[in-house]
Amino acid sequence: MTDRAVAVVRAGALTTVQDLGRSGYAHLGVPRSGALDPGAVRLLNRLVGNVDVPDGAAAAVLETTVDGCALRPRRAVTVAVGGAPCPVRVDGRPAAWGTAVRVRAGSLLEVGAAVGGLRSYVAFGGGIAVEPVLGSRSTDLLSGLGPAPLVDGAVLPLGADPAVRGSVDAPPWPGPPDELVLRVRLGPRDDWFTAGALRTLATRAYRVSSASNRIGLRLEGPALERAVPGELASEGMVLGAVQVPPDGRPVVFLADHPTTGGYPVVAVVREADLGAAAQAVPGTPVRFVPVR
C-alpha cells in the first residue's frame, strides 16, 4: 500500500473533498459543486505550494463542517488549515492555523471545532488525489457525484509533493461575518413579486436558518408577497439565485444547488459575496443590497 496517503481517524460531522468545482455541465443536470469558500481554498493551496492547473481548478482539499476532523498522514507532508478559525494540534501539541505546517509521517493532525464561522479547510502539499469525475474531485451532496463524505478509517491518496513551497507565510484572513451583506441584481422573475415585496427584500433584515446546508442558505424573516399566482415551468438555476418558495422566505442557492427549479427567482447574488455565506452561522443577520 502506498505511503502517499492520509488516513481518516475522525471524520467529523460532515467532511468532504472539494476543489473549485465542475463548471460547464449544467445542461446535463450537473451542478458546479466545489468548495463553498473558494477564496480559502486558493489561499491554502498557495501556502502549501500547490499550483493551479491550467483550467483554474485548484488542488483538492478537505472541507470540514462545525467540528473539524482528525487525520494521520502516512508520509511527511506540508499541511495548512484555514477558513473558519479553529484549534489545530499535531500529536497533541498546538500548531499554527492559517499557515503552512510540516507534519511527520504517522503524526496525528487534529482540526478542532470552529470557534467562528462554520467550515474549515485542510490543504495538503500535492492535494487530495482521488479520481476526478467530470474534471473535478469535488463531493456533490445533491447529485452524489465525486467521493462520498469522509468516514472514520477511510484512506485518501495524496498527490506528489510540490516542487516549490508557497511564497506567502502568514497571509491576512477575513473573519467570519457578523452581518452578511449580499449584493444582488434583481430578476429574472422580480416581476412575479409586488413592489412592496421588492422594498422588503432591499430594506428588511433576515437571519440565517439552521436548516441551511451546501445546497442553499435558508433565511428567516419577512415573507415576500407574490404578484403573480400559479407556478412556473421548471427553468435553469444558477449559483447565487435567490429562489422564493411558497412560504415567501428567500433561499440563496450555494454550490450544490439544483440546476433547474420551478419557484421564481427574485434576484441573483454576486458570486464574490458567496464565500462569506459559507461561514455565516445560524442567526447571522443578512441584508440584500440591490445593485446594477
SULRAZI-V78265 format. One line per field, one symbol per residue. ss: DSSP state (H for helix, E for strand, C for the rest). psi: psi as a letter, one per 40 degrees, with the letter a starting at -180 (. if undefined). burial: # if it has 9 or more other ideal C-beta (glycine too) atoms within 8 Angstrom, else .. Layout:
ss->???
psi->???
burial->???
This chain:
ss->CCCCEEEEEECCCCCEEECCCCCCCHHHCCCCCCCCCHHHHHHHHHHCCCCCCCCCCCCCEEECCCCCEEEEECCCEEEEEEECCEEEEECCEEECCCCEEEECCCCEEEEEEECCCCCEEEEECCCECCCCECCECCCCCCCCCCCCCCCCCCEEEECCCCCCCCCCCCCCCCCCCCEEEEEEEECCCHHHECHHHHHHHHHCCEEECCCCCCCEEEEECCCCCECCCCCCCCEECCCCEEEECCCCCEEEECCCCCCEECCCEEEEECHHHHHHHCCCCCCCEEEEEECC
psi->hiegihihdhdadhhihiaeigieedeeehidaihdgddddddddddeeihiideehiiiahhihceaihihieihihihhabhhiihihfeihiiieiihhhiheihhhhaihehadhiihiiheihfihihfeieihhdddeiaiiiiiheihhiiiihidhiiehdgiihiiihdhhhhhihiiefdeeiidddddddediiiihieeiaedihiihaiihhidhiaiiihiiiihehgihideehihhhadfiieiieiihdihhhddedddddehihehihhhhhi.
burial->...######.##..########..##...#########.###########.#....###################.##############....#.#####.#...######.#..##############..#..########.##..##...#.####..#...#....#....##..######.#.##.##...##.##....####..#..#####.#..###.....#....#.######...##############.########..#########..#######..
